[in-house]
């Protein structure tokens, strides 16, 4: 997976360099005649016109010859007003982003999700569907339908703020942090985890040492998605955990971890 991210708006030249499938001028030849093609680049231009600029781009690789210009790609957009100033309050330095996923080979519809970028750890998250509904738009040839879906996601973003605030208020005991990390490992590796819950729950920086749910969630999410932890395979061989690089896998895990945090909050409320 090719990925590029910056704190300033990405130009079309930068987008093309990292994710050329954004600029496909026709669908992959394997698509049926019913597929109504709308170039992602057209949607990007319309998003810019509405005040949302791309700050991150990702494209999946493929082993199929001639298909690399049509594969799944993901763009994270940010309100232009947030480029100049982050939302700095009791939540910390956070940017709220709109995540758009698409492909021109039939692998994906236009999918719109809500996301959060945490500046202190350069960490991107995807909000679970129970907080912000993921919206899917079929390839019908109508770029405006994607823009309308984007605004539906943006209108739900205050619910993500409420979630973050509730996570920050909720203190966890050490055993509860371990339980959260253990459940997260099950999401990532099933029963073949090469590392321990203690490793996954260990902060990488001082700012994440607080024992609230928000810090715990961020620590676990960063350790699992970015990899680099020393561990052992099922056969006992030493290894380092790998980053979650696939677009679908990364989005799925991020949503599952946020949903896990919501479940921990619910369980704590019943005690």
N, C-alpha and C positions, 0 to 999 in steps of 0.2 A: 504494500500500500504506500503510495506517495502522498506525503502530507507537508503542507507549508502553512505557517501561521505568523501573523504580524500584528502589532498594535495599531497600525495605520491601515487605511483602506487599500485593498489589493486592486491593482490595475488589471485590465484585460490581458495585457502581456504577461503579467505574473500568473494569472489564473491559467492561461494557456500553457505556460511552461510546466506547471505541476499537474494540471488536470485537463488535458486536451479534449477529452470527451465532452466537456462543457460546450465546446464550440463545434460539435458535429453539425454538419449541414444536411445530413440525412440519417435515417435510422440504419442500423445494421441490416445487412441483406437478408438475414434470417427472419425478419419480422413479417407478419402477415399484412395484407393490404388494408386490414381494419385498423391498423395502428396509425393514429393521427399524430404526426411528428410536430413537436414544438421544441426548438433548440433551447437548451438550458440558458444559453447566452442571452436569449431574448428576455427570459424571466429575470436574469441578473440585471439587465438594463432597466427593466421595469421596477425592480426592487430599489435600485439606486434612485430612480425618479421619485419614489415614495419615501426616501430618506433612510433606507437601509443599505449599508455598505458591506461587502464581503471582507472578512478579516481572516478567514481560514478556508483552505481547500484541500480536499483529499480525493484520490482516485484509486480504485482497485486495480490490481494487475490481473492479467489473464495469460494463459498459455496457448490460447487459440489464435493462430495467425490471422492478422487483419482485424481483430476485434478490439484492440487496445484503445481505439478512438471512440468506442461506444459504451464502455463499461460503466459500472456504478460509480457515482461520484457524490461527494457531500460538501456542501458549502455552509459555513456559519456566518450569519449576517448580524450586524449590530446597528442599532439606531445611531445615526450620525452624531446625535447630541451626546451619546455615551463615549464616543471616540475621544472627545476633548475632556470629558470629566466622568470618572467612574461614579457609581452609586456608593458614596462613602457615608456610612452611618453606622448604627450599632450592628449591622450585618457584617461590616468589614468591607474591603474593596472588592466589589463584585460587578461583573458586567452581565446583563441579561441578553441572551442571544436567540435568534431564530435559526434552527437547523433544517436545511433543505437537502433531501436525498433524492437522486433521480438516476436513471440510466437510459440509454438508447438501444439496448439490446434485449429488452423485455424482462430484465432481472428486477426492475423496481418501477413502481409508479412514482409520481411526485409525492413525497412524504414530508410533512411539516411537523417538527417537534420543537418544544421549548427547551432551552439550555441555559446553563450558567457557567461563566468563566471566572475562576477565582485567581486573582492576580498574584497573591502571595506565593502560590505554588505552581503558577502557570498551568492550572489544571482545568480541563473542560468537562462538564457534567451534562447529562441529559435527564430531564425531569420525567418521572414515570407517568404513565397514562392516567393513573387515578387522580393525579393532581392537574396535569395539563393534557387534554385529549390530543392524541396524535391524529392529524388529519391527512387522509390520502386522497389524491386527485388523479383520476385516470387520464391517460393520454387521449384527450378528445380534440386537440388542436386549439384549445382556448387558453392562452397564457394568462388572461385576466382571472380565470378561475383559480389559478395558483396564487395570485396576489390576494384574492379575497380570502383564501384559506390561510394565508400568512397572517392576515390581520385577525382572523379568528383565534389563532394561537397567541398573538401578541396581547389580545384582550384578556387572556387567561393568566398572564404573567404575574399579576398581584397574588395569585394563589401560591405561586412558587416562593414569593417573599414571605408569605405567612408560614409556609413549611419551614423555611430556613430559620425564621424567628423561633418557631416552636422547637426545632432541633437544638438551637442554642440554649434555650431555657432548660432543657431536660438533661439533668446530670445522671451519669451512669456509674455504677460501681465497677471495680476491676473485673469481677466475674461476668458482669453484663457486657463489658467491652470484649472480653474473650469470646463470649457466646455470639456476639455480633460478628466477630472476625471468623469464627468457625462456620457460621451459616453462610458468610460471604465466600469462604473457600469452597463450600459445597456447590455454590452457584458457578464458580469458575472451573473447578476440577472434578466435581462429583466426589468419589471416594479415593482419588489418586493424587491428593495434594502433595507437592514436593516440599512444601514449607509448613510451618506450624502457625496456629492462630496467633501466638505471641509475636511472631515475626511480622505478620500482616498488620497487627495492631500497634506496631512500633512506629512512632512519628519520625519523619525525616527532618523536621525543623522544629525549633523552639515554639513557634506560634501554634503548633498543633498539639501541645501537651495538655491542654485542658481536657477534663473528663466529661465533656458534654457530648450529646449525640452528634452534633454538627461536626465537631473536631474528629470524633471517632469515625464517622462516615467518610470524611475527607481523607483521613489517613489510610483507611482500608481501601477506598476507591483508588487512590494514587498508587499504592503498593501493588494492587492487583492489575490495574490497567497499564502501568508503566513498566512493571517487571523489574528485573535486576537483583532480586533477592537470592541469596545463596541457599540451595536446598539439595535434596537427593531424589532421584527418580525411584520408581517402584522397585527397580533392580538394585538400588543402592548406589548408583553412579552419581557423582557430584555434578551439579548443574546450576545454572542461574535461570530464574524464571523469565519467560519471554513477555514482552509487551503484547497487549491485545491490539493487533493492527488492522484486522479486517473491519470494514465499515459496519456490516451487519452485526458481527460479533461484539464490537466495541459498543455500539448503540444498545444492543440487547443487554449486555452486562451492566452498563451504566443505569439503564432503566430498572433492572432487577435490584441493584444495590439501593437505589432511591426508594423503591417499593419496600425493601427490607427495613430501611430506616423508618418508613411510615408504620410498618408493622411493629417495630420495637417501641415506637411512640404509643401505639394503641395498647400494647401489652402493659406498658408502664402505667398507663392511665387507669387500667383495671385493677392494679395492685392496691 
